[in-house]
Amino acid sequence: MTEMPAPINDFNQYMIVIKGRSQRTVEQYDIDLCLFFRYIKSKRNQLPLDSESISQVDISDIDSGYVGSVTKSEVMEFFSYVAISRTNNARSRARKLSTLRSFYKYHCDVKMDVLSNPVLNIDSPKLSKTLPKHLSIEESVDLLSSVNDITASKTKERDFAILTIFLNCGLRLSELVGINLSDIDRDLTSMRVTGKGAKERVVYLNDACKSAIKSYLDVRSTEEVK
């Protein structure tokens, strides 16, 4: 596996330690930045640009001087490449541009080892607005009822509590799976949720959530006694 170049490693450490980005977010930065610099290196050296060939390009020798040598024209060519050759949609291209903006902002404004920022004044791709998909009230009731119908399940109360919280509290799936019992206060009025970028917020629980959690805790306590 190709060693990560120092400018990307420095950026990663800054985003984790100072900006509080999650490891998963930083891994996505790595993917975008590696593709970008492999493309730049392949283009300059007239190497093949197919997915297989470009993935083998060694970028471990890239330093701040190389990062600063990238031109706005090369950035625009890169986005043309990912749009046409790799069929990236607008959302994927917007994410890549966001990664490059953060990367160059760090090297130009924070570390100050790069003088020229080639992504300045490049507009983000226009994203189509879509309404979030959601279950109807009837579908939500059917989903909860399906848990109650599994009378033999040892985890029925737990599963019912999980679904009730998910349906009532507007959580992302990643937020839901990250909840621990210690995040819920003792009187079951609220819970602490960790979202994107490790940012915490308090979510208040309605009566349905309180009842479901209490039922699960009662069964859990009984199981612990056994």
N, C-alpha and C positions, 0 to 999 in steps of 0.2 A: 504493500500500500504506500502511495506517495506521501512523503513527509509534508505536513502543512507548513507553508511559508510563514516566516516571522511576522509580516504585517497582518496576516489573518489571525495568527495566534494572539498577538497583542490586542487586536480588536475584540476577540472572543473573551479574553480575560477582563477587559474593560466593561463589556456588556454584562458579564456575569457578576463581577464584584461591585462595580459602581452603579450600573443601571438596573441591576437586579433581574436580568432576563433569565428565563428558565433554560436548562440544558437542552431541552427539545427545541426551543427557539434558536439557540446558538447553533445547533446541528443543522437547522434549515439555512441559517446564514452561510455555513460552511458549504453546503450543496450549491447555493447560488453563486458564491464567490469563486469557488473552484471552477465551476462551469464558465464563469465570466473570464477568468484569467487563462484558462485552457483555450478558450476561443481566441482571445487576443494573441496568445503565443502561437497558436496554430495559424491564424490569419497572417501574422507577420512573417512566419517561417514557411508559408505556403504549404502547410500540411493539410491532409484530408480533414473535412469537417463533419464527417458522418459520426453518429453517436458512439460507435465502437472505438473509432480511432481517437476521437477527442477525449474520451475517458481515460486513455492511456498516456496522455501528455503530462510530463513531469513539470510541476510548477514550484518545486521545493526551493529553487534558486531565486524566486521572485523577491525583490527587496523594495524598500520605500522609493528608491530611484525609479524602478520599473513601474510601480504603482502610480507615481507622479507623471510618468511619460505618456500615460493613456490619454487620448484626445476625445473630444466630444463626438467627433465623426466616428471613431471606433465604437463608442458607446451606442450610437444610433445604429451602426451596422450590426452590433450584437443583438439589439432588440428586433431588428429585421430578421436576423438569423433564427432567434427563438420563436418568432411568430410564424415564419414560413417553413423553415426546415424542421423545427421541433413542434410545430402546431400548438404552441402555448397560447392559452386564451388570455383575455384582457386581465383577469384577476391574477393569473400566474405571472404575467409580465409586470403588473403593478407591484406584486410582492418582490420581484427581483429588483425593480427600481428602488423600492423602499430600502432593501438591503444595501444597495450601492450607495444610496444617500447617507445612510447611517455610517457605513464604512468610510467614505471619503470625508464626512463631517468629523469623524474621530481623528483621522490622520491629518486633516487640514487645520482643525480648530482646537483639538485637544492635545494630541502628541506633537503636532506642528512639524512633522517630518516630510510633508507633502505640500507643495506650494500651490498647485493648480487643481481645482475641483472640476472634473469633466462632466459631472451630472447636474451642475447648476442650471436652472431654467429649462430643464427637460420636463415636459408635462407628463403626468401619469395617464395611462390609458383610461378611456372613459368606461366605467363599469355600469352595466345595466342593473337597474334596481329591481330586485325581486322580493316579493313578500315572503316572510318566513313561513315554512310549512308547520302546521300544528294539527293536533287531533281535535275533533269536535267534542262537545260535551258527551254525546252518546258514545263515541269511540273511547273516550277516557273512562267512562263508567264501565263499558264492556271489558276494557283492559284490567281494571281493578277487580271486576267480578270474576275474571278468569283465574285470578290468584286465589280468591276465596273458594273457587270450585275445586281446587286441588286440596282436598281435605286431608290427604295422607302426607302432604309435604311437611317435613320438619322445619323448613325455612319459610313457611307461609307468612307468618307475622313480619319477619324481616323483609321479605320481598314486597309485601303490601306497603310497608313503611317507606321503602326505597322509592317505589312507584308514586306513592302519594306525595312525597317531597318533590320528586322530579316534576310531577304534573302541576303542583301548586306554587312552586317557588321560582320558576323561570331560570333554572340552572342549565349550564352547559353540561354535557355528559362527563367531561373531564373534571368539572367541579364536583359533580355528584359522587364520582368514585373516590374523590379525595377527602370526603367527609369522614371524620372519626367521631366516636361518641363524646370524646373530650371537647369537640367543637360545639356541642349543643349544651346550653346552660341548664342548670338543674331544674328550673321550673318550666322548661320546654317552651319558652316564649320566643327564643331566637337562637340562631346558630352562626358560627363564623365560617365563611366560605373563602377559599383561596382561588382567585381567578387567574387570568393571563398576566404574565410578568410577576407572578408571586404576589399580586396585590390582594389584600384581604378586604372583605366587606361583611357587614352584618345583615342577615336575612331574617325577617320576623316570620314566625310560624303561625298559621291559622289553626282553627279548632280541629280541622281534619288531620293536619300534620301532627298536632299534639296527641290526638287520640291514637293515631297509628303508631307513633313512636312509643307511647306509653304501653300499648298492647305488646309491642315487641320487647320492651324492657322487662315487662312482667314475665313473659315467657323465658327471656334470657336469664333472668334471676333464678327462675325455677330450675332451669337446666344446669346452672352453676351449682345449685344446692345438691342436685343429684350427683 
